[in-house]
């Protein structure tokens, strides 16, 4: 059972879920038509239900929702719908943060302003499917608001999509992307080369570092130790990996297991030596 708190527009209502004892947003064609605050309703046919998670604690959902135009909530809902066609599980709790970002992105587009996202190329590689969904999101935003957002904004929306399909917060994903980007730059500087971003080895390298960071955060060990073999046979690659792991430990303020060095060195070998 729902008690209507506020009708946002014909396609969106804020309601109190009496069974779950929580505020939720319901989106769907025409579900708000004829509804009144205080009115009680059973399950609403064809409505998509979104729990409310805000960036600010101890702030009422009504206050947050009042600050976001319903069109942005609908656009965020459609983007999450797109994500559900690709991923097995998508968390609906991300509706408000995504809608809030879309509202800001649309405002920047209207004012001809832009916010740089230096990690957009990395996001395209690391989160290919999420970025593809975010590009569809750009079309949705254009159709619903008339505003054309930049590629950098698409990159940020891709991070929100990734957050919706994983346990990572957007801020954590962005931090991981920053660390990965700098690690790649360190490899290039150490070997005096420019890595090919379109190569399979580059993609594998980025994915390896991403999952390495996840293991470090969770304190998960590596099941094998290649260090002695790699250190002797590929000394330069091992030294590079060692420097990167030391830097990552400082950035994350977490211990990096020594076993990670050998595995990272193998991936470095593959991107700097095309014959391997």
C-alpha positions as CSV (number, residue, x, y, z in Angstrom):
1,X,0.0,0.0,0.0
2,X,1.1,3.5,-0.8
3,X,0.2,6.9,0.6
4,X,0.7,9.7,-1.9
5,X,3.0,12.4,-0.5
6,X,3.2,14.6,-3.6
7,X,2.3,14.4,-7.3
8,X,5.4,15.5,-9.2
9,X,3.7,15.4,-12.6
10,X,1.4,13.0,-14.6
11,X,4.2,10.5,-14.8
12,X,5.8,10.7,-11.3
13,X,4.7,10.6,-7.7
14,X,6.5,10.6,-4.3
15,X,4.8,8.1,-2.0
16,X,5.1,6.5,1.3
17,X,5.4,2.7,1.1
18,X,3.4,1.5,4.2
19,X,4.8,-2.0,4.2
20,X,8.5,-1.0,3.9
21,X,8.0,2.2,5.8
22,X,10.0,4.3,3.4
23,X,9.6,7.1,0.9
24,X,9.8,6.0,-2.8
25,X,9.4,7.6,-6.2
26,X,7.1,5.9,-8.6
27,X,7.5,6.6,-12.4
28,X,5.3,5.5,-15.2
29,X,3.1,6.9,-17.9
30,X,0.0,8.6,-16.4
31,X,0.5,7.2,-12.9
32,X,0.2,10.7,-11.3
33,X,-2.9,11.7,-13.2
34,X,-5.8,12.3,-10.9
35,X,-3.9,11.5,-7.7
36,X,-4.0,13.6,-4.6
37,X,-1.7,14.1,-1.6
38,X,-2.8,11.9,1.2
39,X,-4.6,9.4,-1.1
40,X,-3.9,5.8,-0.5
41,X,-3.3,3.3,-3.3
42,X,-2.5,-0.3,-3.8
43,X,0.2,-1.5,-6.2
44,X,0.2,0.9,-9.2
45,X,0.3,-1.0,-12.5
46,X,3.3,-0.6,-14.7
47,X,5.0,1.8,-12.2
48,X,8.8,1.6,-11.7
49,X,9.6,2.0,-8.0
50,X,12.8,3.8,-6.9
51,X,14.1,4.0,-3.3
52,X,15.6,7.3,-2.3
53,X,19.3,7.7,-1.6
54,X,20.5,11.3,-1.4
55,X,24.0,12.8,-1.3
56,X,23.2,14.5,1.9
57,X,22.2,12.7,5.1
58,X,19.3,13.7,7.3
59,X,17.6,15.6,4.5
60,X,14.0,14.7,3.7
61,X,13.3,13.1,0.4
62,X,10.5,15.7,-0.2
63,X,13.0,18.6,0.2
64,X,15.5,16.9,-2.3
65,X,12.8,16.0,-4.8
66,X,11.4,19.5,-4.6
67,X,14.8,20.7,-5.8
68,X,14.8,18.6,-8.9
69,X,12.5,19.1,-11.9
70,X,10.5,15.9,-12.6
71,X,11.8,15.7,-16.1
72,X,15.2,15.0,-14.7
73,X,13.8,12.2,-12.5
74,X,12.1,10.7,-15.6
75,X,15.3,11.0,-17.7
76,X,17.3,9.2,-14.9
77,X,14.6,6.5,-14.7
78,X,14.9,5.9,-18.5
79,X,18.7,5.7,-18.3
80,X,18.4,3.1,-15.5
81,X,15.8,1.2,-17.7
82,X,18.4,1.1,-20.5
83,X,20.9,-0.3,-18.0
84,X,18.5,-3.0,-17.0
85,X,18.4,-4.2,-20.7
86,X,22.1,-4.9,-20.4
87,X,22.9,-5.8,-16.8
88,X,21.3,-8.5,-14.8
89,X,21.0,-6.3,-11.7
90,X,20.6,-2.6,-11.5
91,X,20.1,-0.8,-8.2
92,X,17.2,1.7,-8.3
93,X,18.6,3.6,-5.3
94,X,20.7,5.6,-7.7
95,X,17.8,7.5,-9.2
96,X,18.2,10.7,-7.2
97,X,22.0,11.1,-7.5
98,X,21.7,10.4,-11.2
99,X,18.8,12.9,-11.7
100,X,20.7,15.5,-9.7
101,X,23.7,15.1,-12.0
102,X,21.6,15.3,-15.1
103,X,20.0,18.5,-13.8
104,X,23.4,20.1,-13.3
105,X,24.7,18.8,-16.6
106,X,21.6,20.2,-18.4
107,X,22.1,23.6,-16.7
108,X,25.7,23.7,-17.7
109,X,24.8,22.9,-21.3
110,X,22.1,25.7,-21.3
111,X,24.7,28.2,-19.9
112,X,27.3,27.0,-22.4
113,X,29.6,25.9,-19.6
114,X,31.4,22.6,-19.3
115,X,33.1,20.7,-16.5
116,X,36.2,18.8,-17.7
117,X,36.5,15.1,-17.1
118,X,40.1,14.1,-17.8
119,X,39.3,10.4,-17.3
120,X,36.7,10.1,-20.1
121,X,39.1,8.0,-22.4
122,X,39.8,5.7,-19.4
123,X,36.1,5.4,-18.6
124,X,35.4,4.4,-22.2
125,X,37.9,1.5,-21.9
126,X,37.1,0.4,-18.3
127,X,33.3,0.7,-18.5
128,X,32.5,0.2,-22.2
129,X,28.9,-1.0,-21.7
130,X,28.2,1.7,-19.1
131,X,29.5,4.4,-21.5
132,X,27.4,3.0,-24.3
133,X,24.3,3.3,-22.1
134,X,25.4,6.8,-21.1
135,X,25.5,7.8,-24.7
136,X,21.9,6.6,-25.1
137,X,21.3,8.7,-22.0
138,X,22.6,11.7,-23.8
139,X,19.9,11.1,-26.5
140,X,17.3,10.8,-23.8
141,X,18.4,14.0,-22.2
142,X,18.3,15.8,-25.5
143,X,14.8,14.5,-26.3
144,X,13.4,15.4,-22.9
145,X,15.2,18.7,-22.1
146,X,16.4,20.0,-25.4
147,X,20.0,20.2,-24.0
148,X,23.1,18.6,-25.6
149,X,25.5,17.4,-23.0
150,X,29.3,16.9,-23.7
151,X,31.3,13.7,-23.9
152,X,32.8,14.5,-20.5
153,X,29.3,14.6,-19.0
154,X,28.6,11.3,-20.7
155,X,31.6,9.9,-18.9
156,X,30.3,11.1,-15.5
157,X,26.9,9.5,-16.3
158,X,28.7,6.3,-17.2
159,X,30.1,6.3,-13.6
160,X,26.6,6.6,-12.2
161,X,25.5,3.7,-14.4
162,X,28.4,1.6,-13.1
163,X,27.5,2.6,-9.5
164,X,24.0,1.4,-10.1
165,X,25.2,-2.1,-11.2
166,X,27.9,-2.5,-8.6
167,X,28.6,-1.8,-4.9
168,X,30.9,1.1,-5.7
169,X,30.1,4.7,-5.0
170,X,30.6,7.1,-7.9
171,X,33.4,8.9,-5.9
172,X,35.2,5.6,-5.4
173,X,34.9,4.6,-9.1
174,X,36.3,8.0,-10.1
175,X,39.2,7.6,-7.6
176,X,40.0,4.2,-9.0
177,X,39.9,5.6,-12.5
178,X,42.3,8.4,-11.5
179,X,44.8,5.9,-9.9
180,X,44.6,3.7,-13.0
181,X,45.2,6.7,-15.3
182,X,48.3,7.8,-13.3
183,X,49.6,4.2,-13.2
184,X,49.4,4.0,-17.0
185,X,51.2,7.4,-17.2
186,X,53.9,6.0,-14.9
187,X,54.5,3.0,-17.2
188,X,54.8,5.3,-20.2
189,X,57.3,7.6,-18.5
190,X,59.4,4.7,-17.1
191,X,59.7,3.0,-20.5
192,X,59.7,6.2,-22.6
193,X,56.8,5.0,-24.8
194,X,53.2,5.9,-25.6
195,X,50.9,3.0,-25.2
196,X,48.2,2.2,-27.8
197,X,44.9,2.9,-26.1
198,X,43.0,0.7,-28.7
199,X,45.2,-2.4,-28.1
200,X,44.0,-5.5,-26.3
201,X,47.0,-5.3,-24.0
202,X,46.1,-1.8,-22.9
203,X,42.5,-2.9,-22.1
204,X,43.7,-5.8,-20.2
205,X,46.2,-3.7,-18.3
206,X,43.5,-1.2,-17.2
207,X,41.1,-4.1,-16.2
208,X,43.9,-5.8,-14.2
209,X,44.7,-2.6,-12.2
210,X,41.0,-2.0,-11.6
211,X,40.5,-5.4,-10.1
212,X,43.8,-5.1,-8.3
213,X,42.4,-2.0,-6.6
214,X,39.2,-3.8,-5.7
215,X,41.3,-6.6,-4.1
216,X,43.3,-4.1,-2.1
217,X,40.2,-2.3,-0.8
218,X,38.7,-5.6,0.3
219,X,41.9,-7.0,1.6
220,X,41.7,-10.1,-0.7
221,X,45.0,-12.0,-1.2
222,X,46.5,-13.1,-4.5
223,X,46.5,-16.9,-4.7
224,X,49.9,-17.3,-6.4
225,X,53.3,-15.6,-6.1
226,X,55.2,-15.0,-9.3
227,X,57.7,-12.5,-7.8
228,X,60.9,-14.5,-7.8
229,X,60.4,-15.7,-11.4
230,X,59.4,-12.3,-12.8
231,X,62.1,-10.4,-10.8
232,X,64.8,-12.5,-12.3
233,X,63.5,-12.8,-15.9
234,X,61.9,-9.4,-16.4
235,X,63.8,-7.1,-14.0
236,X,62.8,-3.8,-15.5
237,X,59.1,-4.6,-15.7
238,X,59.2,-5.9,-12.1
239,X,60.9,-2.7,-10.9
240,X,58.3,-0.6,-12.7
241,X,55.5,-2.6,-11.1
242,X,57.1,-2.3,-7.7
243,X,57.2,1.5,-8.0
244,X,53.6,1.7,-9.1
245,X,52.4,-0.6,-6.2
246,X,54.4,1.6,-3.7
247,X,52.7,4.7,-5.1
248,X,49.2,3.0,-5.0
249,X,49.7,2.1,-1.4
250,X,50.4,5.7,-0.6
251,X,47.4,6.9,-2.5
252,X,45.0,4.4,-1.0
253,X,46.6,4.4,2.4
254,X,46.4,0.6,2.3
255,X,49.0,-2.1,2.2
256,X,49.5,-3.6,-1.2
257,X,50.3,-7.4,-1.0
258,X,53.8,-8.1,-2.5
259,X,52.3,-10.8,-4.7
260,X,50.5,-8.1,-6.7
261,X,53.8,-6.8,-8.0
262,X,54.6,-9.9,-10.1
263,X,51.1,-10.0,-11.6
264,X,51.3,-6.4,-12.5
265,X,54.7,-6.8,-14.0
266,X,53.4,-9.5,-16.3
267,X,50.8,-7.1,-17.6
268,X,53.3,-4.4,-18.0
269,X,55.5,-6.8,-20.0
270,X,52.6,-7.5,-22.4
271,X,52.0,-3.8,-23.2
272,X,55.6,-2.7,-23.6
273,X,56.8,-5.9,-25.4
274,X,54.4,-6.6,-28.3
275,X,56.2,-9.9,-29.0
276,X,55.1,-11.4,-25.7
